[in-house]
Amino acid sequence: MEPAFSSLWYWIILGITALVFAALGFLFGKLRRVPVPDPLDQINFLDIENAQLKADLETCKKRLSGTKPPKEMPMGSPVMVNVLGTQPAPTVSGNPRIKAIFGRDYAPGDLKIVEGIGPKIEALFHQQGILDWQTLSECSVDRCQEILDSGGKHYRIHDPASWPMQAKMAHGGHWQQLWDWQERHRAGKY
């Protein structure tokens, strides 16, 4: 009878072990569950990326054809230049969602929400009439590069290719998508 008794214990221990591992697998699965993103947010994000890619494609086609793309407004135009030479007064956005995602609050005139724009570049854009996210989102990449070039050789090293797209996300209130995009494209800059 001893061989049957020992094989019974073998099956009992094996069953208990299987139950323990099944329970642990279930618990780890619950803890690691990733929230499912809202499909409408994903569609909006893809629409923004699609618009940026179309704009980039048009810019490339114009460069390859040898014609210069039309400027949105001439450099130094009286409409574009801030006559007082001062920074625009930032409006308080008071959006708690921005602060929760970015760790600080951004006003619509604060172009520094865009990855790659710091205080000096922001001042350069403000001097050229790009005062808020909406205006920057409507600006072409070529126009952004012209503004950078007008600041001197130190500004020419920056790549404004994604700035209108990021500004469009900010203007549209797509904070999480903007944060996610910036995290994917930070390229080791911290």
Phi, psi and omega in degrees: 000342184296320180298323180291322180294318180289326178289332176294316177296324177302313181290326178293313179296318178298319179294317178296317178299317179297318179295318180298314180292326176295317179295318178296319177298319179297315180295316178296323177297319179293319182290328185264009182296128179264131179297141180280125181291153180291128181300327179293323177296320179296319179296316179299317180297317179292325175298318179295314179296321179298316179298319179294319179294322177296318178296318178296321179296316178298318178298317179295318179299318180294321179293321180289329180283349177087000178262145178279137176293146181295142178284147178288318175211142180297146178297139177076011179296141182301332179290326185276332185278135176284108189299321183284344181072019181249161175290145176293147180290119181291140176270149181278121182276321177062024181273110182294338180290322178298314182295322180294323184275315186265347180087357176204165181268142177238134174272158181300338177273358183270095183286351181291354175292338180280128179298123180108347179255122176250188183300321182288318179292322177300316179297321178298317179291321178297322178297332181265009175090003176271093191256346183210179184295321182297314180297318178294323180293334180270355182277141178281162178296322178298320179295318177300318180294322177299318180295317177297316180298327180291342180278349180114178187293335181290336182269346184289343182282346182281148181248107183271017186303325184259357186298314178298322179295315179297319179295325178295319177296317180295315180296325180280353180079022179270067189294315183293319178296321178297314179299314180298317180298315181295323179293323179289332187249012183294335175054045173080006179269116178228000000 
